[in-house]
């Protein structure tokens, strides 16, 4: 189990941790000749200043002057955080997490917000800025307003800069991710006593989400997926979470994770309802072997694409390569899917302390699906698994 953080709203959010991130950001700004970095309301802002991001909802909420919400980083000095009066009074850090390393600048409804933002940007740049960076999820309205205010400046997305800052996880971050993995492990184990052929996929997923909440998760870290694949129907792996009953003589695929104190887990398993065929057993063994090959390859200096290729080769050589069509995995931390990605297009070299999912699968419509997914930390001896529940073949 990860470090006990029962009283924390956001893990890994100490002032020392935040100050270290700001220092690293400013060094990156210096190297890239960035005068100002405007980090809008997003996961990046939670990472940089402890500003809680909203939990995803079906219907998005918006606020007056929402485009301006964000922290404005110069290469030195204090950091202004722009928020509207309404947002500050009713929605800023509703969970109670401490805001770290920024000075609150509240704008009112009768203020000229573009003028205030322009003034703050100039102050952070020490004059007229030449290069203004924004984070990946910055609103388009922010980019357009900065372009209008500073027509001679280059306004650009510097997603790679913040992504690199987030690549390697600190010990406190690893504890938080481990705690989120613990919840997924426990829910899966308990689910084996709950699962019946008469349950619907949607109902079973709802049970998983509710149980994660009972164990402390703030929310699922992404949309929980439960789907059967068997000889009774020719169904693609993307066709998840129907209202049909789970039934028998079918594989039941899990894909879910817990969002806990600002960090995520991502977990996958398959169990078989009934008597699995010899081909299913063969395929499942290949999936386990593929994950183990990927785990061993998850070392500092290895390229992401090579790790992907090593794990894919196991299933290719076993004769099921056409049914393992997706990437091997992805980095995970404050977001469920983060760069780098273990796939053919990513040649990032891994570093100790990066965290990835390894999630090989074999999905054969009209026959079965089988998948195993766990979270691993890059170490010199290969990936260290943060999940504790076993991945052996299970029959219900």
C-alpha positions in Angstrom: 0.0 0.0 0.0 1.2 3.5 -0.8 2.0 6.1 1.9 -1.0 6.9 4.0 -2.3 10.2 2.7 -5.8 10.0 4.3 -5.9 13.8 5.1 -4.6 15.0 1.8 -6.9 16.4 -0.9 -4.0 16.4 -3.4 -1.0 14.2 -3.0 2.5 15.3 -3.9 1.4 18.9 -3.4 3.9 20.2 -0.8 5.4 23.6 -1.2 8.8 22.0 -1.6 7.5 19.8 -4.4 5.8 22.7 -6.2 8.9 24.9 -5.8 11.0 22.3 -7.4 8.6 22.1 -10.3 8.6 25.8 -10.8 12.4 25.9 -10.7 12.6 23.1 -13.4 10.0 25.0 -15.5 12.1 28.2 -15.4 15.2 26.3 -16.4 13.3 24.9 -19.4 12.0 28.4 -20.2 15.6 29.7 -20.2 16.8 27.0 -22.6 13.9 27.5 -25.0 14.0 31.4 -24.8 10.5 31.5 -23.4 9.7 34.9 -21.8 6.4 33.9 -20.3 4.6 30.6 -19.8 0.8 30.9 -19.3 -0.5 27.7 -17.7 -4.3 27.6 -18.0 -6.8 25.8 -15.9 -5.9 22.1 -16.4 -4.1 19.2 -15.1 -0.9 21.1 -15.7 -2.0 23.9 -13.4 -2.9 21.4 -10.7 0.7 20.0 -11.1 2.3 23.4 -11.0 0.3 25.2 -8.3 -2.2 22.8 -6.6 -5.2 24.3 -8.4 -7.8 21.5 -8.4 -9.0 20.6 -11.8 -12.7 19.9 -12.2 -13.9 16.3 -12.2 -15.0 15.4 -15.7 -18.7 15.6 -16.2 -21.1 14.9 -19.2 -22.1 18.5 -19.3 -19.2 20.9 -19.0 -19.4 24.0 -16.7 -18.1 27.3 -17.9 -17.5 30.6 -16.1 -17.2 34.3 -17.1 -13.6 35.1 -18.0 -12.8 31.4 -17.8 -10.3 31.8 -20.6 -8.0 33.9 -18.3 -7.9 31.4 -15.4 -4.3 30.4 -15.0 -0.8 31.1 -13.6 1.6 33.4 -15.5 5.2 32.3 -15.1 8.2 34.5 -15.8 11.8 33.4 -15.5 12.0 34.8 -11.9 9.9 36.4 -9.2 6.4 35.9 -7.9 3.7 34.2 -10.0 0.2 35.7 -10.5 -2.8 33.4 -10.6 -5.7 35.0 -12.5 -9.2 34.0 -11.4 -12.6 35.7 -11.7 -14.5 36.8 -8.6 -17.3 34.3 -9.1 -14.9 31.4 -9.6 -12.7 32.4 -6.7 -15.7 32.7 -4.4 -17.5 29.5 -5.2 -15.4 27.0 -7.2 -11.6 27.5 -6.5 -10.3 24.4 -4.8 -13.6 23.1 -3.6 -11.9 20.1 -2.1 -9.7 22.3 0.1 -6.3 21.6 -1.3 -3.7 24.3 -0.5 -2.7 26.6 -3.4 1.0 26.7 -3.6 3.5 29.2 -5.0 1.2 31.7 -6.6 -0.4 35.1 -5.8 -4.1 35.4 -6.3 -5.2 38.1 -8.8 -9.0 38.3 -8.8 -10.8 40.1 -11.7 -14.3 41.5 -11.4 -17.1 41.7 -13.9 -16.5 45.4 -14.6 -12.8 44.9 -15.1 -11.1 45.0 -18.5 -9.7 41.4 -18.3 -7.6 41.5 -21.5 -5.9 44.6 -20.3 -5.2 43.1 -16.9 -3.8 40.0 -18.4 -1.6 42.0 -20.8 -0.2 44.0 -17.9 0.6 40.9 -15.9 2.3 39.3 -18.9 4.5 42.4 -19.5 5.4 42.4 -15.8 6.4 38.7 -16.0 8.4 39.3 -19.1 10.1 42.4 -17.8 8.9 44.3 -20.9 7.4 43.4 -24.3 7.5 39.6 -24.6 8.9 38.0 -27.7 7.9 34.4 -27.0 4.8 33.4 -25.0 4.2 29.7 -24.3 0.8 28.2 -23.3 0.1 24.7 -22.1 -1.6 22.0 -24.2 -5.1 22.5 -22.8 -5.1 26.3 -22.7 -8.4 27.8 -24.1 -8.4 28.9 -27.7 -9.7 32.3 -26.5 -6.6 32.7 -24.3 -4.3 32.1 -27.3 -6.3 34.6 -29.5 -6.4 37.3 -26.8 -2.6 37.0 -26.3 -2.1 37.2 -30.0 -4.1 40.3 -30.2 -2.4 41.9 -27.2 1.1 41.1 -28.4 1.0 41.0 -32.3 4.8 41.0 -32.5 5.2 38.1 -30.1 5.2 34.4 -30.9 2.4 32.7 -29.0 2.7 28.9 -29.2 1.8 25.7 -27.4 4.7 24.3 -25.5 3.1 21.0 -24.5 6.5 19.2 -24.7 8.0 21.4 -22.0 5.4 20.6 -19.3 5.2 17.0 -20.5 8.9 16.5 -19.8 8.5 18.0 -16.4 5.9 15.4 -15.6 7.7 12.4 -17.1 9.6 11.3 -14.0 7.6 10.8 -10.8 8.8 11.9 -7.4 8.6 9.5 -4.4 5.4 11.2 -3.2 3.8 10.8 -6.7 4.7 7.1 -6.8 3.1 6.7 -3.4 -0.1 8.3 -4.7 -0.2 6.2 -7.9 0.4 3.1 -5.8 -2.6 4.0 -3.6 -4.8 4.4 -6.7 -3.6 1.0 -7.9 -4.4 -0.6 -4.6 -8.0 0.5 -5.0 -8.2 -1.1 -8.4 -6.7 -4.3 -7.1 -9.2 -4.5 -4.3 -12.2 -3.8 -6.4 -11.2 -6.4 -9.0 -10.7 -9.0 -6.3 -14.1 -8.3 -4.7 -15.8 -8.2 -8.1 -15.1 -11.9 -8.6 -17.5 -12.6 -5.8 -20.2 -10.3 -7.2 -20.0 -11.2 -10.9 -22.9 -13.4 -12.2 -24.2 -14.2 -15.7 -27.4 -12.3 -15.1 -25.7 -9.0 -14.4 -25.6 -6.5 -17.2 -22.4 -4.9 -18.3 -23.6 -1.5 -17.4 -24.8 -2.7 -14.0 -21.5 -4.4 -13.3 -19.5 -1.3 -14.3 -21.7 0.8 -12.0 -20.9 -1.6 -9.1 -17.2 -1.1 -9.8 -17.5 2.7 -9.9 -19.5 2.7 -6.6 -17.1 0.4 -4.9 -14.1 2.6 -5.9 -15.9 5.5 -4.4 -16.5 3.7 -1.2 -12.8 2.9 -0.9 -11.9 6.6 -1.3 -11.6 7.3 -5.0 -12.7 10.8 -6.0 -14.0 9.4 -9.2 -13.2 6.7 -11.9 -10.0 7.9 -13.6 -11.7 7.3 -16.9 -14.9 5.7 -18.3 -15.1 2.2 -16.9 -15.3 -0.5 -19.6 -16.9 -3.9 -19.2 -17.5 -6.0 -22.3 -17.9 -9.7 -23.2 -16.4 -11.4 -26.2 -17.5 -14.9 -27.1 -18.7 -17.3 -29.8 -22.3 -16.1 -29.4 -21.6 -12.7 -31.0 -19.1 -11.1 -33.3 -18.3 -8.0 -31.2 -15.3 -5.6 -31.4 -13.4 -4.6 -28.3 -14.5 -1.0 -28.7 -18.2 -1.9 -28.2 -18.3 -1.6 -24.5 -20.7 -1.2 -21.7 -24.0 -2.4 -23.2 -27.2 -3.1 -21.3 -27.0 -6.8 -22.2 -26.6 -9.5 -19.7 -23.1 -10.9 -19.3 -24.2 -14.5 -19.9 -22.0 -17.6 -20.0 -19.4 -19.2 -22.3 -17.8 -15.8 -22.8 -14.7 -13.8 -21.8 -15.4 -10.8 -19.6 -13.0 -7.9 -20.1 -12.3 -5.2 -17.5 -10.8 -1.8 -18.1 -11.1 0.7 -15.2 -9.1 2.8 -12.8 -9.3 5.0 -9.7 -8.8 8.7 -9.5 -7.3 9.4 -6.1 -5.9 12.7 -4.7 -4.8 14.0 -8.1 -3.4 10.7 -9.5 -4.7 7.8 -11.5 -4.6 4.1 -11.9 -5.4 2.0 -15.0 -6.2 -1.7 -14.7 -7.2 -4.5 -17.0 -8.1 -8.1 -16.6 -10.2 -10.8 -18.4 -12.0 -13.6 -16.7 -13.8 -16.5 -18.4 -17.4 -17.4 -17.7 -17.7 -21.1 -18.4 -15.1 -23.4 -19.8 -12.4 -21.7 -21.9 -11.1 -23.3 -25.1 -7.6 -24.4 -25.6 -7.1 -21.5 -28.0 -8.2 -19.1 -25.2 -5.7 -20.6 -22.8 -3.0 -20.4 -25.5 -3.8 -16.8 -26.2 -3.9 -15.9 -22.5 -0.5 -17.4 -21.9 0.9 -15.3 -24.8 -0.6 -12.1 -23.3 1.1 -12.9 -19.9 4.4 -13.6 -21.7 4.1 -10.4 -23.7 3.5 -8.3 -20.6 6.5 -9.9 -18.9 8.7 -9.2 -22.0 7.6 -5.6 -21.9 8.2 -5.4 -18.1 11.8 -6.7 -18.5 12.5 -4.2 -21.3 11.2 -1.2 -19.2 14.7 0.1 -18.3 16.4 3.5 -18.4 17.7 4.2 -21.9 15.4 2.0 -23.8 13.2 3.7 -26.4 9.5 3.6 -26.0 9.0 2.1 -29.5 11.5 -0.7 -28.8 9.7 -1.7 -25.7 6.5 -1.8 -27.7 8.2 -3.9 -30.4 9.6 -6.4 -27.9 6.2 -7.1 -26.4 4.4 -7.3 -29.7 6.9 -9.8 -31.1 5.9 -12.3 -28.4 2.3 -12.3 -29.7 3.4 -12.1 -33.3 5.6 -15.1 -33.0 2.7 -17.0 -31.3 0.5 -16.5 -34.3 -1.9 -14.0 -32.9 -0.3 -10.7 -34.0 -3.2 -9.5 -36.1 -5.4 -9.5 -33.0 -3.0 -7.3 -30.9 -3.7 -4.1 -32.8 -3.0 -1.4 -30.3 0.0 0.1 -28.5 1.6 -1.7 -25.6 0.9 1.1 -23.1 1.2 4.7 -22.1 2.7 6.8 -19.3 0.3 7.5 -16.4 0.3 9.9 -13.4 -2.0 12.8 -12.9 -3.7 11.9 -16.2 -4.6 8.3 -17.2 -3.0 8.7 -20.6 0.2 10.8 -20.6 3.2 10.9 -22.9 5.5 9.1 -23.6 3.6 6.2 -25.3 4.8 2.7 -25.8 4.0 2.6 -29.5 5.6 2.6 -32.9 5.7 6.4 -33.3 7.4 7.3 -30.0 11.2 7.2 -29.8 11.4 8.8 -26.4 14.2 7.2 -24.3 13.0 6.1 -20.9 14.3 7.3 -17.6 14.2 5.8 -14.1 11.0 6.8 -12.3 8.8 7.0 -15.3 5.5 5.2 -14.9 3.7 3.2 -17.6 0.9 0.8 -18.2 1.8 -2.4 -20.0 -1.5 -3.8 -21.5 -1.1 -6.4 -24.2 -4.2 -8.1 -25.5 -5.7 -10.5 -28.0 -9.2 -9.6 -29.1 -10.8 -12.0 -31.6 -14.4 -10.9 -32.5 -16.7 -13.9 -32.4 -14.3 -16.0 -30.3 -12.8 -14.3 -27.2 -10.9 -11.5 -25.8 -8.1 -11.6 -23.3 -6.1 -8.7 -21.8 -3.9 -8.0 -18.8 -3.0 -4.4 -17.7 -0.9 -3.3 -14.8 1.1 -0.2 -13.9 4.9 -0.3 -13.8 7.8 2.0 -12.7 10.9 2.1 -14.8 14.0 0.8 -12.9 17.4 -0.4 -13.9 16.3 -4.0 -13.5 13.1 -3.6 -15.5 9.6 -2.5 -14.6 8.5 -2.7 -11.0 4.8 -3.5 -10.8 2.6 -1.3 -8.6 -0.4 -3.6 -8.8 -0.4 -6.5 -6.4 -3.3 -8.7 -7.6 -2.2 -11.7 -9.7 -2.8 -12.0 -13.4 -3.3 -15.7 -13.6 -6.0 -17.1 -15.8 -9.3 -17.0 -14.0 -12.5 -19.0 -14.6 -15.8 -18.0 -13.0 
